Each structure stands twice: as structure tokens, then as C-alpha cells.
Amino acid sequence: METLIRSASKICTALLGAAAVMAAMAASAAPLAPSPVQTRVHAIDGHRVTLDMYPAAGPLRGAAILSHGFTRSRHTLAGHAQALADAGVLALTPDLPCTFDFRCNARALAALVGMLRAGGAFGVPVDRIVLVGFSAGGLSSLLAADTPGVVGFVGLDPFDRTLSGETERLGLAAAGRLRTEALLLRAPPSRCNDEAVAAPWGTVLPVLWRDELIAGASHCDFESPTDWVCRLACGAADPARQQRVRQGLLDAAARWLR
């Protein structure tokens, strides 16, 4: 009986040891789990701005600031931000402080770029930053895309407008001066993108990498996640079209944040 007990004890010890080794091997082979999203409040260009920070999984490649559309919020770009974070990019989604003032939002974005480069507020300094903007957020991001440290601009079905007292569209004028490389991902004309009002940007951007029109896309396909409010106003979203938008963002990160 004692011999059987000793044999059983040895077998159990061996099995436990093997299980520990296998667990260690699995842990070392498993991908790095993303850090929890952090909601923070910062004073930026004289405004109190709430933003979500998505820490990069693995070695940090750079940063991206994703700006939401008119009357939308930082939550409507959470999916894109998490995908970029999973690819090694520190992603920030701020609630833009100025509803109607695109230049005000651009100044806030430029100040946020400066904070990233300084490093104190968000950890180590980041010297390569991409600005991503959906709809009206695309216009604000374009206006800030000449800020030092910005290495790329992505417009997600962006919006443009002519301000009171001016004759040229605000974004079109800025696009013609921009020396930062740009990617445009656009939907066909609709009321929600003001009949593709920003499409002419592609004809004047001096360093245009790609201008991609996604056939059949609605304005909502460029958010992640979108919601019933957008779908009611602008049409249904489609997973295949949304994936094309997501892939465009990942392509941009691979190109500009090596």
C-alpha cells in the first residue's frame, strides 16, 4: 500500500510540474492583453477636455488622435482606437471642446499633439503622431495636420464648409497648403457628407497617399461603433464596408508609424 501511495504521489508531482511548464509556455506564447482604457480630463488650450486613452499593446510605435463628428462623441470611435492600440499605437479619443468652431477644435488638437510630444501627461514622449478625423472631426484634424510631430492625416468621410465672410471652403484652402501625407476614405455623395463636399481635397492635397471611395458606403460606415441615431439619419452600416475603413486605418499606421 505504501508503495502505491508513493507511486501515486510521484505521478501527481510529475503531472503538476508538467502542468506548470505548459502554463508558463502558454503564457509566454499568448499575445499581450491590452491595458484597460483610461478616461481622463485635461486642460487643453483653455478647455476642459475629456478623453479616452487606449494604451498600446506591445512596443510603442507612435500615437493617433481620433476626432469624432458633429454632435457625436469620443465613444463613436472607440472601435478604431482599440484596433490601433492592439497594433502598438497609443490612441486618444477626445470629446472635441467646440461644437461649431473647427479652428478652435484644431487648436485643441494641436495642443494635444504638443502634450504627446512632451510626454509628461501620457508617459514617454511620442514624436510620430497621426491625426484621424470623422466627418466634421476630419475638418478639424486637417486644420491641425501641419502641427510639428504629425506624420499623417486620415479623413474618414470628412466634411468641409465655407465660413461667414469667406469665399473659399475652410478645408479646401488648408488642404492645398498641407505638407503632411494624407489618406482620404470617402463615401459616395449623400446629405450626411453634404454631397461629398470634401471630395475636392483629393485634387489639391500636395502629398496625397490615397483617396479611396468606398462604393455603397453610408456615412455611418466610418464610425466604430456607430449607433441608431446615425443609421436613422444617414443609412445602415455594413460590416464589409466597415472593415475596409478599419483596414485603411491599419494601413496608415503601418505606413507612418514604423
Secondary structure, 3 states (H helix, E strand, C coil): CHHHHHHHHHHHHHHHHHHHHHHHHHHHHCCCCCCCCEEEEEEECCEEEEEEEECCCCCCCEEEEEECCCCCCHHHHHHHHHHHHHCCEEEEEECCCCCCCHHHHHHHHHHHHHHHHHCCCCCCCCCCEEEEEECHHHHHHHHHCCCCCEEEEEEECCCCCCCCCCCCCHHHHHHHHCCCCEEEEECCCCHHHCCCCCCCHHHHCCCEEEEEECCCCCHHHHCCCCCHHHHHHHCCCCHHHHHHHHHHHHHHHHHHCC
